[in-house]
C-alpha cells in the first residue's frame, strides 16, 4: 500500500515562556495493509473525517508539547516532538486502520522581531567576547614587554654589582 503525505502547519503555538511560534509538520501514513483495515477506514472514518481529525489531533498534540518547552530549547528537541506525535497519532488512529510511518518537523518559525533581537544580541555577545580577547591579548603583550624590561634591568644591576664587588676586592 502506498504512503500518503499530509502537511499540517500550526500557527501561533505558545511556548512555556509564552512566545508564539509556528510549527510546520509533515505526516506520512498509510491506510491498513489488509482489507479489514481498509474497511474500517472507509466505513468508520472516511477521507473527510480523516482530514478533520488529523488537523485537530496533530495541532492539539503539537500545542500541548510546545507549551511545556521554553523557546531556547525548542530547536533542540525536534526529534522528541516528532516521536511523541508519531506515538500519539498511531494510538488514536489504529482503530480506524490508519498507520503513521513518519512525522517530521519541517520548520519552527520564531516571530521576526524576536528573531532579529536574538540575532542582534548574539552578534553583540560575539563582538564583546572578541573585544575582551583583544584587551586580554594587549594586556599580556604589555605585561610581557614590561617583564622583559625588568629582567634586563635586573641583569644590568647584577652586572654592576658584580663589577663593583670586583673593583672593591682589587
N, CA, C and O of each residue as an XYZ file, in Angstrom:
680
protein
N       0.840     -1.174      0.000
C       0.000      0.000      0.000
C       0.888      1.242      0.000
O       1.905      1.281      0.692
N       0.506      2.245     -0.769
C       1.275      3.479     -0.872
C       1.109      4.352      0.366
O       0.065      4.366      1.018
N       2.175      5.073      0.657
C       2.129      6.013      1.774
C       1.575      7.346      1.299
O       1.722      7.713      0.133
N       0.944      8.058      2.205
C       0.345      9.354      1.904
C       1.017     10.399      2.784
O       1.264     10.166      3.968
N       1.308     11.547      2.196
C       1.944     12.625      2.953
C       0.899     13.697      3.260
O       0.107     14.077      2.397
N       0.911     14.172      4.496
C      -0.043     15.184      4.948
C       0.758     16.292      5.613
O       1.495     16.041      6.566
N       0.618     17.525      5.114
C       1.311     18.673      5.708
C       0.354     19.420      6.614
O      -0.794     19.681      6.255
N       0.845     19.759      7.794
C      -0.004     20.449      8.770
C       0.756     21.616      9.394
O       1.536     21.420     10.325
N       0.533     22.828      8.887
C       1.153     23.987      9.530
C       0.336     24.411     10.754
O      -0.890     24.510     10.688
N       1.014     24.654     11.851
C       0.346     25.073     13.083
C       0.895     26.444     13.444
O       2.104     26.604     13.614
N       0.016     27.435     13.563
C       0.444     28.812     13.788
C       0.116     29.250     15.215
O      -0.783     28.716     15.865
N       0.877     30.239     15.674
C       0.642     30.867     16.987
C       0.565     29.858     18.119
O      -0.375     29.863     18.914
N       1.551     29.007     18.177
C       1.617     27.983     19.207
C       2.453     28.532     20.372
O       3.637     28.811     20.185
N       1.867     28.695     21.576
C       2.635     29.303     22.673
C       3.623     28.331     23.310
O       3.320     27.156     23.515
N       4.803     28.844     23.616
C       5.815     28.061     24.326
C       5.632     28.268     25.824
O       4.742     29.005     26.248
N       6.464     27.624     26.617
C       6.377     27.737     28.071
C       6.601     29.182     28.521
O       5.992     29.641     29.488
N       7.486     29.896     27.807
C       7.740     31.293     28.155
C       6.868     32.251     27.347
O       7.197     33.428     27.200
N       5.754     31.737     26.826
C       4.695     32.494     26.149
C       5.149     33.236     24.893
O       4.711     34.358     24.638
N       6.011     32.621     24.125
C       6.392     33.145     22.814
C       5.608     32.346     21.782
O       5.580     31.116     21.831
N       4.981     33.037     20.860
C       4.167     32.367     19.834
C       5.060     31.933     18.682
O       5.723     32.765     18.062
N       5.080     30.638     18.390
C       5.883     30.098     17.294
C       4.969     29.364     16.318
O       3.860     28.961     16.667
N       5.450     29.202     15.102
C       4.748     28.408     14.104
C       5.505     27.110     13.908
O       6.736     27.108     13.878
N       4.793     26.016     13.775
C       5.424     24.708     13.598
C       4.844     24.081     12.329
O       3.632     23.904     12.210
N       5.718     23.751     11.391
C       5.289     23.053     10.175
C       5.671     21.589     10.312
O       6.838     21.255     10.514
N       4.670     20.717     10.200
C       4.939     19.287     10.319
C       4.464     18.559      9.063
O       3.570     19.012      8.349
N       5.095     17.427      8.829
C       4.718     16.565      7.717
C       4.489     15.167      8.274
O       5.349     14.606      8.954
N       3.321     14.614      7.978
C       2.956     13.283      8.454
C       2.915     12.334      7.266
O       2.351     12.665      6.223
N       3.505     11.164      7.418
C       3.432     10.140      6.382
C       2.682      8.954      6.979
O       3.068      8.420      8.019
N       1.605      8.551      6.306
C       0.792      7.459      6.822
C       0.302      6.582      5.676
O       0.416      6.922      4.499
N      -0.243      5.450      6.072
C      -0.853      4.548      5.099
C      -2.143      4.017      5.706
O      -2.323      3.999      6.923
N      -3.011      3.596      4.841
C      -4.268      3.013      5.294
C      -4.125      1.508      5.181
O      -3.990      0.956      4.089
N      -4.157      0.858      6.332
C      -4.019     -0.566      6.528
C      -3.397     -1.426      5.453
O      -3.630     -1.208      4.264
N      -2.628     -2.377      5.851
C      -2.055     -3.298      4.874
C      -3.080     -4.310      4.362
O      -2.906     -4.880      3.285
N      -4.128     -4.529      5.119
C      -5.103     -5.552      4.718
C      -6.485     -4.981      4.464
O      -6.737     -3.795      4.673
N      -7.358     -5.836      4.017
C      -8.728     -5.444      3.705
C      -9.523     -5.010      4.929
O     -10.359     -4.111      4.835
N      -9.273     -5.636      6.077
C     -10.014     -5.276      7.296
C      -9.750     -3.825      7.684
O     -10.674     -3.084      8.018
N      -8.478     -3.427      7.637
C      -8.119     -2.053      7.997
C      -8.715     -1.064      7.003
O      -9.189      0.004      7.393
N      -8.691     -1.417      5.724
C      -9.266     -0.532      4.704
C     -10.772     -0.380      4.924
O     -11.316      0.714      4.777
N     -11.433     -1.466      5.272
C     -12.878     -1.408      5.543
C     -13.150     -0.521      6.755
O     -14.079      0.287      6.739
N     -12.343     -0.671      7.805
C     -12.503      0.181      8.990
C     -12.393      1.650      8.600
O     -13.181      2.491      9.033
N     -11.398      1.933      7.772
C     -11.192      3.324      7.365
C     -12.403      3.843      6.588
O     -12.923      4.917      6.887
N     -12.838      3.095      5.613
C     -13.930      3.542      4.739
C     -15.245      3.704      5.510
O     -15.927      4.719      5.368
N     -15.598      2.705      6.326
C     -16.912      2.712      6.974
C     -16.949      3.476      8.301
O     -18.004      3.975      8.692
N     -15.818      3.574      8.994
C     -15.831      4.215     10.309
C     -15.276      5.636     10.304
O     -15.634      6.435     11.169
N     -14.406      5.968      9.344
C     -13.777      7.288      9.368
C     -14.015      8.051      8.068
O     -14.710      9.067      8.069
N     -13.466      7.589      6.993
C     -13.623      8.259      5.701
C     -12.640      9.402      5.522
O     -12.072      9.898      6.495
N     -12.434      9.826      4.267
C     -11.434     10.856      3.976
C     -11.731     12.217      4.601
O     -10.809     12.881      5.074
N     -12.977     12.644      4.615
C     -13.315     13.966      5.156
C     -13.045     14.027      6.653
O     -12.444     14.979      7.151
N     -13.499     12.993      7.367
C     -13.271     12.962      8.815
C     -11.788     12.767      9.127
O     -11.289     13.283     10.126
N     -11.086     12.022      8.273
C      -9.647     11.837      8.464
C      -8.945     13.189      8.430
O      -8.114     13.485      9.289
N      -9.278     14.005      7.442
C      -8.657     15.316      7.325
C      -8.935     16.165      8.571
O      -8.024     16.781      9.124
N     -10.182     16.190      9.000
C     -10.547     16.968     10.188
C      -9.846     16.437     11.437
O      -9.307     17.205     12.234
N      -9.862     15.135     11.591
C      -9.278     14.520     12.774
C      -7.756     14.687     12.790
O      -7.168     14.953     13.838
N      -7.125     14.529     11.624
C      -5.670     14.722     11.543
C      -5.290     16.148     11.920
O      -4.367     16.361     12.706
N      -6.000     17.123     11.359
C      -5.706     18.520     11.662
C      -5.873     18.787     13.152
O      -5.009     19.406     13.773
N      -6.976     18.325     13.726
C      -7.246     18.573     15.144
C      -6.249     17.856     16.056
O      -5.704     18.462     16.978
N      -6.014     16.580     15.804
C      -5.129     15.786     16.669
C      -3.679     16.260     16.589
O      -3.005     16.385     17.612
N      -3.200     16.525     15.369
C      -1.806     16.969     15.242
C      -1.623     18.343     15.881
O      -0.615     18.594     16.542
N      -2.598     19.231     15.685
C      -2.492     20.568     16.285
C      -2.531     20.487     17.811
O      -1.742     21.145     18.488
N      -3.427     19.698     18.342
C      -3.532     19.560     19.798
C      -2.253     18.982     20.395
O      -1.749     19.478     21.402
N      -1.732     17.930     19.766
C      -0.524     17.285     20.280
C       0.673     18.236     20.234
O       1.436     18.320     21.196
N       0.836     18.950     19.121
C       1.959     19.881     18.995
C       1.812     21.022     20.004
O       2.776     21.380     20.681
N       0.622     21.589     20.103
C       0.400     22.697     21.046
C       0.686     22.265     22.484
O       1.321     23.003     23.238
N       0.226     21.084     22.865
C       0.480     20.592     24.229
C       1.963     20.384     24.475
O       2.471     20.721     25.545
N       2.658     19.833     23.496
C       4.084     19.572     23.673
C       4.873     20.883     23.727
O       5.700     21.077     24.618
N       4.614     21.779     22.773
C       5.353     23.050     22.693
C       5.069     23.913     23.918
O       5.946     24.648     24.372
N       3.861     23.832     24.455
C       3.517     24.639     25.632
C       4.371     24.277     26.850
O       4.522     25.097     27.756
N       4.921     23.091     26.888
C       5.755     22.665     28.009
C       7.246     22.898     27.791
O       8.063     22.460     28.601
N       7.611     23.583     26.705
C       9.032     23.756     26.363
C       9.351     25.240     26.226
O       8.553     26.017     25.702
N      10.531     25.617     26.707
C      10.985     27.007     26.559
C      11.488     27.230     25.136
O      11.926     26.297     24.463
N      11.418     28.476     24.696
C      11.842     28.834     23.336
C      13.298     28.439     23.086
O      13.634     27.967     22.000
N      14.159     28.627     24.079
C      15.582     28.327     23.902
C      15.842     26.843     23.661
O      16.890     26.483     23.125
N      14.914     25.984     24.047
C      15.105     24.541     23.910
C      14.355     23.949     22.723
O      14.579     22.791     22.370
N      13.482     24.713     22.112
C      12.554     24.143     21.131
C      13.257     23.589     19.890
O      12.832     22.563     19.358
N      14.311     24.237     19.422
C      15.021     23.743     18.230
C      15.762     22.437     18.530
O      15.959     21.606     17.644
N      16.170     22.270     19.795
C      16.958     21.097     20.164
C      16.123     19.826     20.298
O      16.673     18.725     20.270
N      14.819     19.957     20.441
C      14.009     18.768     20.719
C      13.042     18.433     19.587
O      11.992     17.836     19.826
N      13.383     18.809     18.369
C      12.518     18.484     17.222
C      12.257     16.986     17.137
O      11.124     16.566     16.903
N      13.284     16.188     17.323
C      13.144     14.725     17.246
C      12.221     14.189     18.322
O      11.440     13.269     18.080
N      12.312     14.765     19.511
C      11.464     14.336     20.621
C       9.997     14.671     20.339
O       9.102     13.878     20.634
N       9.762     15.854     19.765
C       8.400     16.251     19.403
C       7.845     15.274     18.362
O       6.713     14.805     18.476
N       8.659     14.977     17.348
C       8.224     14.086     16.263
C       7.901     12.692     16.784
O       6.876     12.123     16.408
N       8.759     12.123     17.651
C       8.483     10.767     18.151
C       7.249     10.731     19.034
O       6.470      9.779     18.985
N       7.072     11.764     19.838
C       5.892     11.829     20.701
C       4.620     11.913     19.858
O       3.638     11.225     20.139
N       4.639     12.748     18.834
C       3.474     12.897     17.958
C       3.186     11.603     17.196
O       2.029     11.207     17.062
N       4.224     10.949     16.702
C       4.061      9.681     15.975
C       3.376      8.637     16.859
O       2.450      7.952     16.425
N       3.837      8.530     18.083
C       3.261      7.566     19.024
C       1.795      7.902     19.328
O       0.939      7.018     19.312
N       1.512      9.175     19.604
C       0.134      9.596     19.919
C      -0.813      9.340     18.747
O      -1.915      8.822     18.932
N      -0.378      9.705     17.552
C      -1.245      9.536     16.383
C      -1.519      8.063     16.095
O      -2.644      7.695     15.757
N      -0.504      7.224     16.226
C      -0.712      5.793     15.983
C      -1.711      5.207     16.984
O      -2.534      4.368     16.616
N      -1.647      5.638     18.239
C      -2.594      5.141     19.244
C      -4.028      5.551     18.900
O      -4.962      4.767     19.066
N      -4.191      6.780     18.422
C      -5.540      7.302     18.179
C      -6.152      6.829     16.859
O      -7.374      6.734     16.745
N      -5.319      6.535     15.869
C      -5.852      6.214     14.543
C      -5.815      4.726     14.193
O      -6.378      4.331     13.172
N      -5.180      3.907     14.995
C      -5.061      2.484     14.675
C      -6.440      1.820     14.598
O      -6.636      0.896     13.808
N      -7.372      2.272     15.393
C      -8.712      1.667     15.378
C      -9.461      1.945     14.072
O     -10.458      1.286     13.777
N      -8.980      2.927     13.284
C      -9.614      3.249     12.005
C      -8.816      2.710     10.813
O      -9.128      3.021      9.663
N      -7.781      1.896     11.092
C      -6.987      1.301     10.016
C      -5.944      2.238      9.423
O      -5.449      1.995      8.322
N      -5.604      3.309     10.143
C      -4.605      4.271      9.663
C      -3.336      4.091     10.502
O      -3.379      4.105     11.732
N      -2.190      3.921      9.796
C      -0.919      3.697     10.470
C       0.078      4.771     10.037
O       0.321      4.952      8.844
N       0.646      5.473     10.995
C       1.605      6.545     10.711
C       3.011      5.975     10.679
O       3.426      5.254     11.586
N       3.740      6.308      9.619
C       5.087      5.791      9.430
C       6.148      6.798      9.849
O       7.211      6.430     10.349
N       5.841      8.083      9.637
C       6.869      9.084      9.892
C       6.224     10.423     10.231
O       5.179     10.782      9.688
N       6.861     11.146     11.129
C       6.477     12.524     11.444
C       7.753     13.346     11.379
O       8.759     13.006     12.003
N       7.701     14.423     10.623
C       8.863     15.309     10.514
C       8.461     16.720     10.911
O       7.406     17.218     10.517
N       9.312     17.345     11.689
C       9.136     18.764     11.999
C       9.944     19.485     10.923
O      11.175     19.479     10.959
N       9.266     20.094      9.986
C       9.939     20.739      8.869
C      10.567     22.064      9.277
O      11.682     22.387      8.869
N       9.843     22.824     10.084
C      10.338     24.143     10.441
C       9.638     24.631     11.700
O       8.459     24.359     11.927
N      10.397     25.358     12.512
C       9.819     26.051     13.652
C      10.091     27.532     13.421
O      11.242     27.966     13.375
N       9.023     28.294     13.280
C       9.143     29.714     12.949
C       9.005     30.565     14.210
O       8.026     30.471     14.950
N      10.012     31.390     14.421
C      10.016     32.327     15.542
C       9.582     33.679     14.992
O       9.926     34.006     13.856
N       8.830     34.485     15.763
C       8.433     35.807     15.268
C       9.638     36.623     14.792
O      10.701     36.597     15.413
N       9.459     37.344     13.688
C      10.550     38.068     13.048
C      11.248     39.050     13.990
O      12.476     39.120     14.012
N      10.478     39.801     14.759
C      11.076     40.787     15.666
C      11.949     40.108     16.716
O      13.043     40.576     17.029
N      11.452     39.007     17.249
C      12.211     38.272     18.260
C      13.468     37.660     17.649
O      14.535     37.678     18.262
N      13.339     37.124     16.451
C      14.493     36.527     15.775
C      15.572     37.581     15.528
O      16.759     37.307     15.707
N      15.167     38.777     15.122
C      16.123     39.870     14.891
C      16.777     40.273     16.207
O      17.992     40.464     16.265
N      15.980     40.403     17.261
C      16.524     40.778     18.569
C      17.523     39.729     19.064
O      18.576     40.072     19.602
N      17.186     38.447     18.877
C      18.095     37.375     19.307
C      19.386     37.379     18.498
O      20.467     37.179     19.054
N      19.283     37.607     17.183
C      20.498     37.626     16.358
C      21.343     38.854     16.691
O      22.572     38.771     16.691
N      20.701     40.002     16.979
C      21.452     41.198     17.389
C      22.164     40.962     18.718
O      23.312     41.365     18.899
N      21.472     40.308     19.636
C      22.074     40.002     20.937
C      23.261     39.068     20.773
O      24.302     39.258     21.402
N      23.103     38.066     19.932
C      24.200     37.123     19.683
C      25.386     37.838     19.044
O      26.532     37.611     19.430
N      25.113     38.700     18.071
C      26.183     39.458     17.411
C      26.894     40.347     18.425
O      28.120     40.453     18.407
N      26.129     40.986     19.311
C      26.732     41.846     20.337
C      27.605     41.016     21.278
O      28.716     41.424     21.616
N      27.102     39.848     21.703
C      27.878     38.978     22.588
C      29.189     38.550     21.933
O      30.233     38.533     22.585
N      29.140     38.208     20.663
C      30.350     37.800     19.945
C      31.325     38.968     19.848
O      32.527     38.806     20.058
N      30.797     40.142     19.529
C      31.644     41.334     19.442
C      32.275     41.635     20.803
O      33.455     41.980     20.872
N      31.514     41.511     21.867
C      32.030     41.755     23.215
C      33.113     40.743     23.580
O      34.139     41.105     24.155
N      32.885     39.485     23.246
C      33.891     38.445     23.528
C      35.178     38.714     22.754
O      36.273     38.552     23.292
N      35.049     39.125     21.492
C      36.237     39.453     20.699
C      36.979     40.636     21.295
O      38.209     40.639     21.344
N      36.237     41.645     21.752
C      36.855     42.817     22.370
C      37.591     42.424     23.648
O      38.688     42.918     23.910
N      36.998     41.548     24.434
C      37.639     41.081     25.668
C      38.931     40.332     25.338
O      39.948     40.522     26.005
N      38.890     39.482     24.311
C      40.093     38.734     23.913
C      41.195     39.675     23.439
O      42.365     39.487     23.774
N      40.818     40.692     22.656
C      41.815     41.675     22.194
C      42.425     42.405     23.377
O      43.637     42.611     23.431
N      41.585     42.794     24.320
C      42.080     43.503     25.506
C      43.017     42.606     26.317
O      44.081     43.046     26.753
N      42.623     41.365     26.515
C      43.478     40.432     27.254
C      44.805     40.226     26.537
O      45.852     40.126     27.176
N      44.760     40.162     25.205
C      45.984     39.994     24.426
C      46.893     41.217     24.590
O      48.098     41.071     24.798
N      46.315     42.426     24.498
C      47.119     43.643     24.690
C      47.730     43.692     26.078
O      48.891     44.067     26.243
N      46.939     43.310     27.078
C      47.455     43.298     28.457
C      48.609     42.309     28.584
O      49.610     42.604     29.236
N      48.476     41.152     27.973
C      49.520     40.141     28.029
C      50.790     40.627     27.326
O      51.894     40.425     27.832
N      50.637     41.264     26.166
C      51.789     41.794     25.429
C      52.485     42.868     26.270
O      53.710     42.865     26.383
N      51.716     43.779     26.855
C      52.307     44.831     27.696
C      53.000     44.240     28.915
O      54.097     44.658     29.283
N      52.352     43.268     29.532
C      52.943     42.630     30.709
C      54.241     41.920     30.355
O      55.227     42.020     31.086
N      54.243     41.206     29.239
C      55.466     40.516     28.799
C      56.574     41.511     28.480
O      57.735     41.285     28.822
N      56.221     42.596     27.833
C      57.202     43.622     27.492
C      57.806     44.228     28.757
O      59.019     44.409     28.859
N      56.944     44.535     29.707
C      57.445     45.115     30.963
C      58.278     44.103     31.748
O      59.273     44.477     32.369
N      57.896     42.856     31.729
C      58.682     41.809     32.393
C      60.057     41.672     31.750
O      61.047     41.486     32.457
N      60.137     41.761     30.433
C      61.430     41.692     29.742
C      62.315     42.878     30.135
O      63.510     42.719     30.381
N      61.715     44.059     30.188
C      62.482     45.246     30.613
C      62.978     45.094     32.044
O      64.118     45.444     32.347
N      62.135     44.579     32.920
C      62.509     44.373     34.314
C      63.649     43.366     34.427
O      64.601     43.577     35.179
N      63.548     42.288     33.688
C      64.605     41.270     33.710
C      65.921     41.861     33.194
O      66.985     41.596     33.753
N      65.845     42.655     32.135
C      67.051     43.295     31.589
C      67.663     44.247     32.610
O      68.883     44.281     32.765
N      66.831     45.021     33.308
C      67.335     45.923     34.357
C      67.971     45.132     35.495
O      69.006     45.530     36.028
N      67.353     44.015     35.865
C      67.915     43.182     36.935
C      69.270     42.616     36.516
O      70.189     42.547     37.332
N      69.401     42.215     35.268
C      70.684     41.700     34.760
C      71.755     42.793     34.790
O      72.887     42.558     35.211
N      71.375     43.999     34.331
C      72.319     45.118     34.336
C      72.747     45.456     35.764
O      73.923     45.709     36.024
N      71.793     45.458     36.676
C      72.119     45.743     38.078
C      73.013     44.661     38.665
O      73.948     44.952     39.412
N      72.718     43.413     38.323
C      73.546     42.312     38.816
C      74.976     42.448     38.275
O      75.939     42.244     39.014
N      75.116     42.795     36.975
C      76.447     43.004     36.389
C      77.182     44.141     37.092
O      78.367     44.022     37.401
N      76.484     45.230     37.342
C      77.118     46.374     38.019
C      77.549     46.016     39.433
O      78.615     46.433     39.884
N      76.723     45.242     40.137
C      77.083     44.823     41.493
C      78.317     43.931     41.452
O      79.227     44.072     42.269
N      78.336     43.018     40.498
C      79.497     42.124     40.371
C      80.743     42.938     40.042
O      81.812     42.693     40.603
N      80.610     43.919     39.122
C      81.744     44.772     38.763
C      82.212     45.589     39.962
O      83.416     45.713     40.185
N      81.291     46.144     40.732
C      81.648     46.942     41.903
C      82.321     46.071     42.958
O      83.304     46.485     43.573
N      81.799     44.874     43.168
C      82.425     43.947     44.134
C      83.810     43.539     43.655
O      84.709     43.357     44.477
N      84.006     43.393     42.365
C      85.316     43.031     41.836
C      86.293     44.169     42.034
O      87.444     43.928     42.399
N      85.862     45.430     41.799
C      86.720     46.591     41.997
C      87.069     46.736     43.464
O      88.193     47.103     43.806
N      86.129     46.455     44.313
C      86.320     46.582     45.736
C      87.376     45.596     46.223
O      88.173     45.929     47.100
N      87.391     44.419     45.681
C      88.320     43.383     46.113
C      89.722     43.630     45.585
O      90.664     43.106     46.180
N      89.932     44.371     44.538
C      91.249     44.590     43.962
C      92.032     45.559     44.717
O      93.171     45.850     44.353
